[in-house]
Amino acid sequence: MSMELRQLRYFVAVAEWLGFGRAARELHLAQQSLSQQIAALERGLGVRLFDRDTRGTRLTDAGRLFLPRARAVLDAADGAALVARRAGRGEIGRLDLAFLASTANYMLPPVVRALRDRFPDLELTTHSGQIDELVTGLRDGRFHAAFTRPPLVDDLATRVLATEPVCAVLPETHPLATRTTLRLAELSGEDWVLTPRTSWPPWHDKYDRDFAGAGFTPRVVQRAAGVSNLLGLVAAGVGVTRLARSASSIRRTGVVFVPLADDRARTVVAWRAGDDGPVLRNLLDVADDLAATADLTRWG
């Protein structure tokens, strides 16, 4: 048995109009061609679907039973075609996003809200973690994109969304806590708390260059993973550190953020270089639109 979708469409049209002439006009098809296609469908099924005589065209018992199933097949085919078109436009599908833990508190809400507003049928999952987790997830395909500080690696593409000041983070009782701005060199004699060098070597290579440019090597008295831990150590008076100003949203007591002159941090959306799926393209369009909003620029 063989039949084509177009033959089913022709059959349904004839059944609905109960006549080949009107159905042919609606289908913009020659009546002879329509009759030939219905005959071919009947041969393929091995059963007559219509009785034709001088009184007109009527469905046979087989035709009456076949009609709702033919309609169901056509509805399913139309639905499948719609799904394919929507997937091709990136309106449906799955999007796995990752957020750097230190930026998730202010980055995640506007990104998720914008995606849900614009693409409500998209299956969206979110993850939060440290930079090494984000990069690994992008590389192995677990994440489609990540909102993070620049990862400083060659195999990931990035697009800058916002910039903000980098600040010296001091205990609130520190003698420099009342300053409106500082230069990194002014902190050369301080005890420092930093993340472990193994947490993300490309970042620590950049930190080394920054400190060298300021003329000193920091005296690191303790290392701790995660921004919240660093802020806790600063609040305890263990040492000072250096963070983007948005980190002030994580802890508001016991520490003071003083902008460092000529030092800026960037927030980017990162994805695996070469990825070009429609869902990712839509995400990047949403990110571009968000880049001009107060949600992302308020720390700058």
C-alpha positions, 0 to 999 in steps of 0.5 A: 500500500502506498499513498501520498499526503497530497492524495489524502488532501485531495480525498478530504477536499472531495469528501468535504465538497462531495463533488470533484468539480468544486473540489478541483476548483478549490484545489486549483487543479484540473478535474481530470487530474483530481480524478486520477489521483483519487483513483490512484489512492483507491488502487493503493488502498484496494478499496473504493472511497466514493460512489459516483453516479448521475446523482453525484458523489457519495462516500462509501462506508470505507470512505466515511471511516477513512475520512476522520483518520485521513484528517488526523494524518493531515493534522499531524503532518501539518503539526510536524511541519509547524514544529520544524519551521519553529525549530528552524526559527529558534522559537522552540527547542532547548537552551542550557545557560550557565552563569558565573556564580558572582554575576548570577544574582544580577545577570540571571533574572533579566536574561531569563525574563527576556527569553521567556517573554520573547520565546515562551515555548523554549525549554530553558535550563540555568546553571550557576558555577565557577569559571572552570565549570562554565568553560568545561560545560561549553566545551563539552556541549552541556551549555549552549552559552554562558554569562561570565567574565571573559574566559580569556581562551581561544576556542570560545567566542564572546560578545561584551554586554557590559563594563563596570569598575573594578574596585579595591575591597577593603574592611570598612575600618581600613584607613583608605575606606573613605577614599573615592578612588584608588590606584592599585599601586597604593595597595602594594603594602597590604595583605591580600586574599585571592582565589586559588591560582588553580581556579582559572589560570588565564585570569591569574596570569592577567592578575600577575600582569596587572600587579606587575604593572602597578610595580609590586607582587601582592603578599597573599596571606590566604586564598579562598574559592568564590567571591562570597568567601573573599568578601567574608575574609575581607570583612574579617580583616584578613586582607584586601582584594580586588573585585568588580563593583557588582560583587557589592550586591553579594555582601553589603556589610563589613566591606567597602568598595573603592573604584580603582582608577582606569580598571574595568571589568567586562561581562560577556556572553560566551559560546563555543566558537563555530556554533551557529544554531537558531536558538543560540542566534536568538539568544545572542539577539536577546543579549544584544538588546539587554546590553543597553538596559539598566539591568546590565549597565547599572553597575557601570 
